[in-house]
Every structure is written in C-alpha cells, then in structure tokens.
C-alpha cells in the first residue's frame, strides 16, 4: 500500500507491504526549484512504486516534466 501525506515543507510517501515499510520524503527545501520540482519527484517516485514508469521502447510511457506555464515569458510551443 502507498500513502501520501502532506508535511510542513513537502510530502511523505510511505510504501508498506505487511512485513516492511519504506518512507520517502520530498521537501521543498532540499530540492532546487522548490515545491514544483519536489512534487515532480514525488510523482516520479509514485510512478516507479506502482510499476508504471515504463521503458524507452514501450508504445506508451508516462512522462513527468516541469515546464513554464503557457503565459510565462519562457514558454515555447512544443509537441512534448
């Protein structure tokens, strides 16, 4: 089972399977880029824990990325 809880400066992901428990912390303070980069890391970790990260050779694959908003000055139109 995977649980995600909010923390004061990020999120905590717990993975448990009866006999073991692993804890992953995603803190705004420990990641360059702050909360958006930390949340991207959380999503990537959950994707891997669920076995959905896929391979470069798969027909379909989940992508998690951080990009500027479409109204931000650094936005460039792309097909990504």
C-alpha positions as CSV (number, residue, x, y, z in Angstrom):
1,X,0.0,0.0,0.0
2,X,1.2,3.5,-0.8
3,X,0.1,6.5,1.3
4,X,0.9,10.2,0.7
5,X,0.6,12.8,3.4
6,X,1.4,16.5,3.5
7,X,4.3,17.7,5.7
8,X,5.2,21.2,6.8
9,X,7.6,21.6,3.9
10,X,6.6,18.9,1.4
11,X,5.2,15.4,1.4
12,X,5.8,12.0,2.8
13,X,5.3,8.8,0.8
14,X,5.0,5.5,2.7
15,X,5.2,2.2,1.0
16,X,4.2,-0.8,3.1
17,X,3.6,-4.5,2.5
18,X,2.9,-6.1,5.8
19,X,6.5,-7.1,6.6
20,X,8.2,-3.9,5.7
21,X,7.8,-0.1,5.4
22,X,9.8,2.4,3.4
23,X,9.5,6.1,3.8
24,X,10.4,8.7,1.2
25,X,10.4,12.4,2.0
26,X,10.0,15.2,-0.6
27,X,10.9,18.5,0.8
28,X,10.7,21.9,-0.8
29,X,13.8,23.0,1.0
30,X,16.0,20.2,-0.3
31,X,15.3,20.5,-4.0
32,X,16.4,23.2,-6.3
33,X,13.3,24.7,-7.9
34,X,11.3,24.4,-4.7
35,X,7.8,22.9,-4.4
36,X,7.1,22.2,-8.1
37,X,10.4,20.3,-8.5
38,X,9.7,18.4,-5.2
39,X,6.2,17.5,-6.3
40,X,7.6,16.3,-9.7
41,X,9.9,14.0,-7.7
42,X,7.1,12.7,-5.7
43,X,5.0,11.9,-8.8
44,X,8.0,10.1,-10.4
45,X,8.6,8.1,-7.2
46,X,4.9,7.0,-7.0
47,X,5.0,6.1,-10.7
48,X,8.0,3.8,-10.1
49,X,6.5,2.3,-7.0
50,X,3.4,1.4,-9.0
51,X,5.5,-0.2,-11.7
52,X,4.2,2.3,-14.3
53,X,7.5,4.1,-15.3
54,X,7.8,2.0,-18.5
55,X,10.7,1.6,-20.9
56,X,12.1,3.8,-23.7
57,X,10.9,1.1,-26.0
58,X,7.3,0.9,-24.8
59,X,4.5,2.0,-27.2
60,X,3.1,4.3,-24.4
61,X,5.0,5.7,-21.5
62,X,4.2,8.2,-18.7
63,X,6.3,11.4,-18.8
64,X,6.5,13.8,-15.8
65,X,8.1,17.1,-16.5
66,X,8.3,20.6,-15.2
67,X,7.7,23.4,-17.8
68,X,6.8,27.1,-17.8
69,X,3.2,27.9,-18.0
70,X,1.8,28.9,-21.4
71,X,1.6,32.5,-20.4
72,X,5.1,32.7,-18.9
73,X,7.8,34.6,-20.8
74,X,10.0,31.5,-21.1
75,X,7.2,29.3,-22.7
76,X,8.0,27.9,-26.1
77,X,5.4,25.9,-28.0
78,X,6.5,22.3,-28.5
79,X,4.9,18.9,-29.0
80,X,6.2,17.5,-25.7
